[in-house]
Amino acid sequence: QVQLVESGGGLVQAGGSLRLSCEASGRTISYYAMGWFRQGPGKEREFVASTDWIGLSTDYADSVKGRFTISRDTAKNTLYLQMNNLKPEDTAVYYCAADVHTITVVHEAEEYDYWGQGTQVTVSS
């Protein structure tokens, strides 16, 4: 079992920055693909970013490329999402997820095995 707990969400003005954290417990996530997803009000959950097991390969949704950065700290068993130049359309609940069956980047939500409870990000205009 892997428990994931997100933190770092909040209210920020457009153009601002936030860093989300996803702390894992119960098992090391060092050998797993990890991802961030989000679900805005009235919208379906969507892919945001993913990283392979070592953090060398990453991928992003087109809507966040150049603004968001996914990273991981093996020693802290933690996943991060640095979000810069935030826009009102980034408002959503952000979830981290772990895929324990692969080490490569994963885009599909249904492939992930464990999910956090989510953290709210609200960007005001």
N, C-alpha and C positions, 0 to 999 in steps of 0.2 A: 504494500500500500504506500502511496505517496500522498502527502497532504500539501496543498499549495495555498499560500495566504498572500494576497495582494495588498499593497499599501501604496500611499503616495498620491492618491487622487485628491481632487479638490476643485475649488473654483478659481479660475484664472482669466484674465482679460485676453482678448485676441492679441496675438503676437508674443504672448508669454510662453513660459516653459514649465514643464513638470517632469519629474522622473518617477516612474512607477517601479516598484520592486515586487518580486514574487519569491517569497522564501519557502523553500521546500523542506519537508521533514519526513521521517519514516524510512527514507531510502535516498541514497545519493542520486542526483539527476545528471551526474557527469557524463553518462553514456547514452543519454536520451536526446532526441530532438525536442525542442521546446518552441512554443509559439505564443503569440498574443493575438487575441480576437477582441472585437467590440460589438456592442449592440446599442444602437441609438434608439431614441424614443420612436415607437411605431415602425421600427426597421428590423430586418432580420440580422442575425449575427453574421459578422463578416471578418474575414482574415485581415490581419494587420501586418504581422511580421513573424518570421520563423528563423531559427538558427540551428545549425547542425550541432553534433555533440561537443565539438571542440571550439565552436565559435568562429571557425574560418569561413564557413559558407553561410550567408544570410540572404533573405529575400523579403521584399516588402510589397504591400499593395501600392498600386500606382498613386493613390490618393495621399500617401504619406512619404513617398520616396523623397529623399533629400531633406526631410524634416525630422523623421523619427530614426532612432538607432537602437537596435536590439543588441544586448550583450549579456554575458554570463560570467559569474565569479564562482569557479569550482570550489575554492576554499570555503566560501560562505554558503555554498549550495543555493545560490540565489540567481534569479533571472531579472534583467532590467529592461526598461523601455524608456529611453530618453526622448522626450517630445519637445521639439522647438517650433517656434513660429506657429503656435496653435491657432486654429480657426474655429469659429462657432460650429461648423459641421463636424468637428472632432468630438463634440459632446456625445458621450456614451458611457455605458458601463464597460470597463475593460477587464478582460479575463486572461489569465495565463493558463497554459495547458502543457501537459507532458505526454509524449508518445514513447512508450517504453519498448516498442517493437522496432524502432528504427533509429539510425544515427544521423540521417540526412534531413534536409529541410522538408517540412511537411506543410502543405497549404490547406488540406481538407480538414474541417473540424471533426468529421466523423472518424478520422484516423486517430485522434487523440484519446488517451485512456483516462487521464486525470485532469480535473479542472479546479481552479480556485473559485471563491465565492464572488469575486468581482470587486472592483473599486470604481466609484463614480468620478468621472471627469466632466466638468462643466466649463465651457468656454463662453464668456460673455462678449458681445460685440461692442 
